[in-house]
Amino acid sequence: MTRTMRLALFGVSVAGFAALLVWGVADLPPFGHYPGPYGDVIVKLSVPQRHMANAVTAVVFDYRGFDTMGEELLLFAAAASVALLLRERREHEVEDIVEPVRSDAISAVGVLAAIVTLVVGLDVVAHGFITPGGGFQGGVILAASVIFLFLCVDYRRYAKVGASTHTEPIEAFGAGGYVALGIAALATGLGFLQNFAELGVPGRLSSGGSAILVNWCSALAVSGGFLVIFGEYLQENMAERHGRRKLG
Amino acid sequence: MSVLPYLLASWLLVIGLYGIVSSRNLIHLTVCVSVCQSATYVLLLAIGYKEHGTAPVFADVPTSRRTVDPVVQSLTLTDIVVAVAVSALLLSLALKAHDHHGSLDPAEMADLQG
């Protein structure tokens, strides 16, 4: 099929598809008039029933924790596939052949930035049930703090945390822990992933019950997964630059 | 315009699909998939919005305050993170395709032609 033919075919079908879309959204409730009821119910229940001030995190890790497990495993599968696909292209792991940053000032600021980012990441995860944040957002920030070490200091320091032998267990522990918490809830006679711990006082760090552990597990899974992906692309880049690639 | 956000979501989806179909480069194609995905974020958040509603976080606002829907927000936030990982996977597939065909243009990959 030629390019012109393909585009013509697309033009016809997308016109029909767009018409269907517009027809569909025209009957949606007008913008700003959310009809409910699920969101309204969660908003009314999350504080009195689950003692969680942040209703969004209450949905992610408690009410719909099961769906989030799916997302978590999707992330796990994506990171594992990236590792599988890219590792096959390399002869072996490439190490410390990246030139270190030569400026002391940049290294010093980089270490500082890494520490500050790490603390912010931990803060965002820990306060997930109180203020906007949680394992997903915080996990990304935690991964960024490790990447700071590579960007501003040197590969050796970065690899102390960012080597695949460390990031893989972090990711696996996070994803596995998430599932294990679901099974632990079953063991106490509740439903899968149901909250089984003391719920605490709303607005305090201790609020959230066993969903706190789910939150931390997802932070580990997300940060580990992102570091696995970053590490694989970094190895790929170094192998490319130093000609240590398998041929064909 | 009360339907404008929905039309924006539809537009993002359609323009993303156009990018996928007309793409001459697998990396460009990955970006187009992300554009399609962002259509779902706009649609979800638009459906959950309530006029004068605040964020559904009750750390320092009373539970009686009118808030937007937390369910669509949680869907969106987890999906944004997962979408990055999926983009990384698509890009690594693009690398493999380049290994096999020596090109990133789908038109030059004989076994992809249809």
Interface residues (C-beta under 8 A of the other chain):
Chain A: M1 R3 R6 L7 F10 V14 F17 A18 L21 V22 V25 A26 L28 P29 P30 F31 G32 H33 Y34 G36 Y38 G39 D40 I42 V43 K44 S46 V47 P48 A53 N54 A55 V56 T57 A58 V59 V60 R64 T68 E71 L74 L75 A78 A79 S81 V82 L85 L86 R89 I130 T131 P132 F136 Q137 G139 V140 P202 G203 V222 G225 F226 I229 E232 Y233 E236 G248
Chain B: M1 S2 V3 L4 P5 Y6 L7 A9 S10 L13 V14 L17 Y18 V21 S22 L43 A46 I47 G48 Y49 K50 E51 G53 A55 P56 V57 F58 A59 T63 T67 V68 D69 P70 V71 V72 Q73 S74 L77 T78 D79 V81 V82 V84 A85 V86 A88 L89 S92 L93 L95 K96 D99 A107 Q113 G114
